[in-house]
Amino acid sequence: MTQRDMTDDELKGMLNHIRLNTGFSFPDQLIQDFMDGDIVPTFKKCLHFNREDFRTLLHPIRKKGRKRIERPKTEKRGKPQKKSRRLK
């Protein structure tokens, strides 16, 4: 495969399709779309959203804890019987 130089028109055409994510951060969008209102989004733009903001968003969820699902108990089997060996 040979290399060729790109023309200015080709380069401008490629760069015009690039869009920076300058809107709300992805976690904020998820909270707005799917949460009932227990968590309030930070309303920060994507560039200013950091790990600490993400941890503060998750704090109420972690505080609640996971719901435990009760499983039906199965009967315990007794100890396996020892098989007698045949002596030769």
Helices and strands as residue ranges (DSSP letters): H 8-15, H 26-34, G 46-48, H 51-64
